[in-house]
Every structure is written in structure tokens, then in C-alpha cells.
């Protein structure tokens, strides 16, 4: 059943939209995404119900959303004029965030995702100028041509790859990083990251559900991995710290992990924070 629900990486966009919808409908919601439910559709909520670590996933997706919202606002304060969301999926920030009207927002994803999203949001008005571009970002030549075209039209851009890098191999992630860095006007980059991903127990559980589109990126120190390509860290938001900020706690872990956490709380927090985070890079 799980394999049938998620057959490719595009299916995960429905999954994440459903998690955003459930958070938005809480009385103490950390954010309000009024578009997420219709974008997720029935299949998205079926995926949530099939998620073996549903509470942990909900926590991570909520903190990821709010953390990246913060980093986007920081980049705007730094003077970006364009935001390029690669592998945009069903993200709704151009609609739900109070963005400056002069910001240009560009969404890039597979043609079928662009068509699906455009149809469902046809009658909704974004807060800023929004452009959607169909493209296969896994095709190196197509990606470089896209970047060259966008780079010729902008002055100071932020690139977002939310939920993208984890599905890439280390080599693919390195090529993407270098291609983004090579465009002079791509000044900032936001991504979510996880350290030692394949060896993490909960990732192993998730990959059973993601068998047709597994999480692959696997380095012990993802921050150093990307700074080695020339990127500099402007801000780094950790999972548990962001949870504290928005009033969310990591769901309780089962024995023996709960005992270890109670005995070594500082070390456990350090490990937990490093397990997942959201970073704003710059040049």
C-alpha cells in the first residue's frame, strides 16, 4: 500500500502539503496555509496516515516551514529582488506570506507538477509577481540553460531547494551546488539538511515508504560539504531550537532512547539539533 502511494518524488509534494494542512488547522497553528488541503487532495492525507513516524514527521515539517519562512524574510531584508524555488512542489509561500509586491517569485518543477498546481490555484492571487517554469532539474544541460536564462534577467536572487537535496546522490547535490554558485546573481541559497541521513533509524523507516524515490544524500557534515564549494553560512536554524521558538516539542522517543535523553539531555539536544536544520548560504 505504501509503495503504491509514493511512486516518484513528485508524489511527496502531496504528502508534505497534507502535513502543512494539518498544522494549519490546529488551534495553535504555527502558520496558516489555507491552500494546503486542496493541493494535498485525498492522496496526500492517505500518505500521512501511512507514515510510520507520523508525529515526528509532522514536527519536522512544521519546523521546516517556519524555519525557512524566517530565512526567506532574512534574505529579503538583505536585498534580494528575486526568489527562485527549485523543485517547488506544492509550496504556497507566494500566496500565504506577506511578501513585498516588488519581489519576483519563480517556481520550477516538472511540467505535470506545474500544470497541477496552476490549475488548482488558478483563481487565487499571489502577493507578488509569480512565474512558473516547467523543467527537469535532474537534466544537467536543461538545468544549466535554465540558470543561465534566469541569471541574465535578475540582479540579486535567493534560490530555495526545500526538500530537494535529500533525494539527490552526493554527486548530484555537489553539481547542483556548484551550478547555483556559478551564477553571479544567485547570491543566496536556502536548503534543509540532515547529517548522516542513511544511518538514522527514522530515515530507514521512512525509506520503506519512499522505496521508489529514496532519500540518498548522505554526508556526516552537510554544512562543510557545501561550504567547500564556496558558500558561506549566514544563518543556521536547528530543528529543536526552532521547535522551542514556535512552542513545539519533539515527540517522545521509545525505550531506550527516552532513557538516554533523560540521562544526557545536553548531549541529546546537540545530537537532535544536528540531525536536521535549515540554512541560509551566501557568497
C-alpha positions in Angstrom: 0.0 0.0 0.0 2.8 2.4 1.0 4.7 1.7 -2.3 1.6 2.4 -4.3 1.1 5.8 -2.6 4.5 7.2 -3.3 5.7 6.3 -6.7 8.0 9.2 -7.5 9.4 12.3 -5.9 6.5 14.5 -7.1 4.1 12.4 -5.1 5.9 13.6 -1.9 4.6 17.1 -2.6 1.1 15.9 -1.9 2.4 14.3 1.3 4.1 17.4 2.6 1.1 19.6 1.7 -1.1 17.4 3.8 1.2 17.8 6.8 1.0 21.6 6.3 -2.8 21.5 6.1 -3.0 19.6 9.4 -0.7 22.1 11.1 -2.7 25.0 9.7 -5.9 23.6 11.1 -4.6 23.3 14.7 -6.0 26.0 17.1 -2.4 26.9 17.9 -1.1 26.6 14.4 2.5 27.9 13.8 1.4 29.1 10.3 -1.7 29.2 8.2 -1.7 27.6 4.8 -5.3 27.8 3.6 -4.3 26.3 0.2 -2.6 23.1 1.5 -5.7 21.0 1.9 -6.9 21.3 -1.7 -3.4 20.9 -3.0 -2.8 17.7 -1.0 -6.0 16.1 -2.1 -7.2 12.7 -0.8 -3.9 11.0 -1.7 -1.8 13.4 0.4 -3.8 12.5 3.5 -3.6 8.8 2.7 0.2 9.2 2.7 0.1 11.0 6.1 -1.9 8.1 7.6 0.5 5.6 6.1 3.6 7.4 7.6 5.1 5.1 10.2 6.6 8.0 12.3 3.7 10.5 11.6 4.2 12.6 14.7 7.9 13.0 14.2 7.4 13.9 10.5 4.7 16.5 11.4 7.1 18.1 13.9 9.9 18.2 11.3 7.7 19.6 8.5 6.3 22.3 10.8 9.7 23.5 12.0 11.0 23.3 8.4 8.2 25.5 7.2 8.6 28.2 9.9 12.4 28.0 9.8 12.6 28.5 6.1 9.9 31.3 6.3 12.3 33.1 8.6 15.3 32.6 6.3 13.3 33.9 3.3 12.5 37.1 5.3 16.1 37.5 6.2 17.2 37.2 2.6 14.6 39.8 1.6 16.0 42.1 4.3 19.4 41.6 2.7 18.0 43.0 -0.6 17.1 40.1 -2.9 14.8 41.1 -5.8 14.0 37.5 -7.0 13.3 34.2 -5.2 13.8 31.1 -7.3 12.2 28.0 -5.8 13.7 24.9 -7.4 11.6 21.7 -7.0 8.9 24.0 -5.7 6.3 21.2 -5.5 3.1 22.5 -3.8 4.7 25.3 -1.8 2.4 28.2 -1.3 4.6 30.9 0.1 3.9 33.4 -2.7 0.2 33.3 -1.6 0.4 32.9 2.2 3.4 35.1 3.1 3.2 38.9 3.3 5.8 39.4 0.7 6.8 42.8 -0.9 4.8 43.3 -4.1 8.0 44.1 -6.0 9.5 40.6 -5.3 9.7 38.3 -8.3 9.0 34.7 -7.4 9.9 31.9 -9.8 8.8 28.3 -9.3 10.5 25.5 -11.2 9.3 21.9 -11.2 8.4 19.0 -13.5 5.8 20.0 -16.2 3.0 17.8 -14.6 3.5 19.5 -11.2 3.4 23.0 -12.7 0.2 22.1 -14.5 -1.5 20.5 -11.5 -0.6 23.4 -9.2 -1.6 26.1 -11.8 -5.0 24.6 -12.3 -5.8 24.3 -8.6 -4.6 27.9 -7.8 -5.9 29.5 -11.0 -8.4 31.7 -9.1 -6.0 32.6 -6.2 -3.9 35.8 -6.3 -0.3 35.7 -5.1 1.2 38.5 -3.0 3.9 39.2 -5.6 4.8 38.6 -9.2 4.8 34.8 -9.8 6.2 32.9 -12.7 6.1 29.1 -13.0 8.7 27.3 -15.3 8.4 23.6 -16.2 11.8 22.0 -16.2 13.6 18.7 -15.4 16.2 19.9 -12.9 17.8 16.4 -12.9 18.9 17.0 -16.5 22.3 18.8 -16.2 22.1 20.6 -19.6 18.5 21.7 -19.0 19.3 23.0 -15.5 22.3 25.0 -16.7 20.4 26.5 -19.5 17.6 27.5 -17.1 20.1 29.0 -14.7 21.8 31.0 -17.5 18.5 32.4 -18.6 17.4 33.4 -15.2 20.8 34.8 -14.3 20.5 37.2 -17.3 17.2 38.6 -16.1 17.9 39.3 -12.4 20.2 41.3 -10.1 20.2 39.7 -6.7 18.4 36.3 -6.3 17.7 33.8 -3.5 17.5 30.2 -4.5 15.5 27.7 -2.4 15.8 23.9 -2.6 13.4 22.9 0.2 13.0 19.1 0.4 15.2 18.6 -2.7 18.8 17.8 -1.7 17.8 14.8 0.5 16.6 12.9 -2.6 19.9 13.5 -4.6 23.0 11.5 -4.5 26.1 13.2 -3.1 27.4 13.7 -6.6 24.1 15.2 -7.8 24.0 17.5 -4.8 27.5 18.7 -5.5 26.7 19.5 -9.1 23.6 21.4 -8.1 25.5 23.4 -5.5 28.3 24.3 -8.0 25.8 25.2 -10.7 23.9 27.6 -8.4 27.2 29.2 -7.1 28.4 29.7 -10.7 25.6 32.2 -11.5 26.9 35.6 -10.2 23.4 36.9 -9.4 22.4 33.9 -7.4 23.5 35.5 -4.2 21.8 33.3 -1.6 20.7 29.8 -1.2 18.3 28.2 1.4 18.2 24.4 1.9 17.2 21.9 4.6 19.9 19.4 5.6 20.4 16.3 7.6 23.6 14.8 8.8 24.4 11.1 8.5 21.0 10.5 6.9 21.1 6.9 5.8 22.3 5.8 9.2 19.5 7.5 11.0 16.9 4.9 12.3 13.9 7.0 11.5 15.2 7.7 8.0 15.4 3.9 7.5 11.7 3.6 8.5 10.8 6.4 6.1 12.7 4.9 3.2 10.5 1.8 3.3 7.7 4.2 2.4 9.9 6.0 -0.1 11.2 2.9 -1.8 10.6 4.2 -5.3 12.1 7.6 -4.5 14.5 7.1 -1.6 16.4 9.6 0.4 20.0 9.4 -0.8 22.1 12.4 0.2 24.5 11.1 2.9 27.3 13.1 4.4 28.3 13.5 8.1 28.7 17.3 7.8 26.5 18.7 5.1 27.4 22.3 6.1 31.1 21.7 5.3 30.1 19.8 2.2 28.5 22.8 0.7 30.9 25.5 2.1 33.7 23.6 0.3 32.1 24.8 -2.9 32.4 28.4 -1.9 29.2 29.1 0.1 29.3 30.9 3.4 26.8 30.4 6.2 24.7 33.5 7.0 22.2 31.7 9.3 21.7 28.2 10.5 18.4 27.2 12.2 18.4 24.0 14.2 15.4 21.6 14.4 14.9 21.6 18.2 15.7 25.3 18.6 13.0 26.2 16.1 10.6 23.9 17.8 11.2 25.7 21.1 10.6 29.1 19.3 7.2 28.1 17.9 6.1 26.1 21.0 6.5 22.6 19.6 8.4 19.7 21.2 9.9 16.7 19.6 7.5 13.7 20.1 8.7 11.4 22.9 11.0 8.6 21.7 10.6 5.0 22.7 12.8 3.0 25.0 15.8 3.0 25.3 16.2 6.4 23.6 14.0 8.2 26.1 16.2 6.9 28.9 19.4 8.1 27.1 17.8 11.6 26.6 16.9 11.8 30.3 20.4 10.9 31.4 22.3 13.1 28.9 19.9 16.0 28.0 22.6 18.4 26.7 24.3 15.8 24.5 20.9 14.5 23.3 19.9 18.1 22.3 23.1 18.7 20.5 22.7 15.4 18.5 19.0 16.2 17.9 19.7 19.7 16.6 22.4 18.4 14.3 20.1 15.8 12.9 18.1 18.3 10.9 18.2 22.0 10.1 17.7 24.9 7.7 20.5 27.1 6.4 20.9 30.3 4.5 24.0 30.4 2.5 25.5 33.4 0.7 28.6 34.3 -1.3 
